[in-house]
Amino acid sequence: MQVSMSVNGRQVSGDVEPRTLLVHFLREDVRLTGTHVGCETSYCGACTVKLDGKAVLSCTMLAVQAEGADITTVEGLAQNGTLHPVQEGFWERHGLQCGFCTPGMIMSAVTLLEENDNPSEEEIRRGIEGNLCRCTGYHNIVRAIEYAGAKMRGEEPAPAEWENA
């Protein structure tokens, strides 16, 4: 089957088997490997991308279901060499360790902050609950999202705990 969609603002198309998952189309056909294949059961969130503005799990969605859609992957967030505030937050607040969950976590955080640019800690934790991290314990991920929210609101992010020591 022929599929066509916009990925990170670029029109892409390809021939796929009807059972090809969107995550595999993005990684293998479009060659964007930032979207990770984790569990393939919608449990871990490593494959999260934005489809028409909503966070979706690309490991349980067929590529043909994304026909005509507007897809954003983690590679499409930075603009003109400038990191998206969520990417910057993960860097500045050490919101990653091994990095496997990071692309999906970032995509979920972007969606959360687009809906609510000043979430409470509880709202952040709820907003990323579909993304599993086995390394960080989530503390720095939450701080990274708080940092990004402040940047997106045009505020100066609060200093990190270790900057006050």
N, C-alpha and C positions, 0 to 999 in steps of 0.2 A: 504494500500500500504506500502511496505517496503521502507524506505529511509536510506541512509548512506552518511555520510559526515565527514570531519575533523573539529572539533571545538576546537579551542585553542590548536592545535597540537595533539589532541586525536581523534582517530576514534570513531564515535558514529553511532548508527543505531537505528531504531525503526519502529513500525507499526503505521501508521497514516491514518486518513481519507484523501481522496484527497483534501479536502477543508481546511485542517489544515494550519494555517499561520505559517511562520517560527518563528515569535516571540513566539507563543504559544509552538511550538516544543522545542525551546531553554529553555523557562521558565519551562514548565511542564514535558517534557520528559528528557531533559538533566539536568534540575535543576539548570540552570544558570539564576538567577533572576536579574542580573544587567541590562539586556536589558529590558527597561520599556515599558509597553503598555500605550500609551497616547490616541491619537485620533482615531487610526485605520483607518485613511483616508489619510495618508502621509502628514499631515499638520504640526505636532509638532516636529518631528525628535527624540523623546525620544527613539525610537526603533532602532536607527542607529547601524548597525554592519558592519564589513568589509566582503565582499564576494569576494574571489579571488582577494584581494587587493583593491577593490573599495568599497566606502561607499554606502550602500543600506538601504532602509527602510524595516525592517523585518515585519512590520505590514501589508504590501500590497503585500508580496511575499509568495507564497505557499512553504511549506517545501519540497514538491516534486520537486520544481524548483531548489532547492539547492542540489539536488542529485549529489554526487561526488565533491561538492565544498569544498573549504577551507574557513572556517568561523572564524573570530576573534571577540570576544566580549570584553567588558571592563574588564572582569575577566582575559582575556588572555594577557593583556598588561604588567603587572608587571612580572619581571623575577628574580627568585631566591630571592624573598623577596624585590627586589628593584623596586620602582615605575617607570613607564615609565615617561620620562620627561614631558609629557602633564599632567599626573596625579599629578606629583610633582608640576608643575606650578599652577594647580588649588588649591592645598593645600597652596603653598607659597604665592600666589597672591589673595587668597580668592575669587576664581572664582566660588563659589557655595554658595547657601543659603539653600533652602529646599532640594536640591539635586535631584529632580525628573528629570530634563532635563540633568543633569550632564553626565550620561553614554553616551547618544547620542551625546552630545556636544563634549565630549572627543574623541569619535570615529571619528566625522567629523574633529576635529582639527588634529588628528593623520594623517588622509588621506591628509589633506591640507599640513601639514608640510613634509610629505613624497614627495609631489610633488614640494614644494617650501619651503625650510627651512628658508627663510628670507623674509616672506611676509610683505608688508606694512600694516598699520592699515586698510586701505580700503580693501585690499585683504583678510585680516582676517575676516572682517565683511561680505564680500561677501562669503567667504568660509563656514561660519557658518549660513548663512541666512536661511537655511532650518530647523534650530533648534530654537524653541521658548523657552524663559525663562520668567517667569512671576514675578521673584523676583529681579534679579540683575541689570537690566538696561544695561547689557553687558560690562560695562567698565572694571570690574575686569576679566571677561572672556577673553577679548582681551588682557589684561596685562598678564594673565596666559599663553596664546598662544605665546605671545612675549617671555616670560620667557623660555618656552619650546623650541622655535626655537633657542634661544641663546645656551641652553644646548645641543641641538642636533648638533649645529655647533661647539661645543667644546669651546664656549665662556662663560665667567662669565656673568650671567644675570644682567642687570642694577638694581640698588636698587629700591625698591618700593617707591612711592611718600612719604609714611608715614615714611620711613626709613631715609629720608633726613631732616625731620622736627626737 
